[in-house]
């Protein structure tokens, strides 16, 4: 009996040591004026199979009721496909389920990997954002959650959940602005027509490098355009009839976000 107990204990220790776990955190990058979600593994592996997964972000209810403007960096193409705004279970916050079908990814133990990022609607740091806390934040059966499960999950190579925990997840704290920090201000551009059928014109741009990002309404980046002209046009005939978000940013990192409707006629 003692031998059996010993081998069972040894197996349990080996399993716990060998389990591949990935921890998550959310940070604010002041230089890029964006929020960033990082993954930190407890293992080293090239071509780790990151499968279908969800990482949920909790934001103050002062955020606009729309998808987060996402940029995918690793582990597949991420989209803000599940959203609950100020549910009865917690009216102070909105819940965004960011999901991906996954992709191969290279990991080094205890080194952070940028997974996806998203923009602040004001262009400056907004305090209080954090990742969803499994077992603590509202469950799918909580009032106002409408059956939505916002739990963080990371499907690993053997269909096991490789999600570990969140770290440094007390909520984003914004550093006070000082004289050497650029305040991001909205730029005053003109877009027409809106709704658009085929060609949309963007004018009143400054005559230096401007970047125009087109997002779908789930926050997925579709295409990036660059121009040095004060006026430019984008052909929307290639886009399906839907609602889009345009982020227009100049060389000083000042930007604005515009809602565009594509109509068939």
DAQUIBEL-V368540 format. One record per run of one state. SS is the DSSP state (hx for helix, st for strand, lp for the rest). FROM is the first residue (numbers start at 1). LEN is the number of residues. If there is no record, write none. Layout:
ss;from;len
SS;FROM;LEN
SS;FROM;LEN
//
This chain:
ss;from;len
lp;1;1
hx;2;17
lp;19;3
st;22;8
lp;30;4
st;34;8
lp;42;3
st;45;6
lp;51;2
st;53;8
lp;61;9
st;70;3
lp;73;6
st;79;7
lp;86;7
st;93;8
lp;101;2
st;103;5
lp;108;4
st;112;8
lp;120;10
st;130;2
lp;132;21
st;153;3
lp;156;5
st;161;1
lp;162;1
st;163;4
lp;167;23
st;190;3
lp;193;3
st;196;1
lp;197;2
st;199;5
lp;204;6
st;210;7
lp;217;4
st;221;7
lp;228;4
st;232;4
lp;236;7
st;243;7
lp;250;5
st;255;8
lp;263;3
//
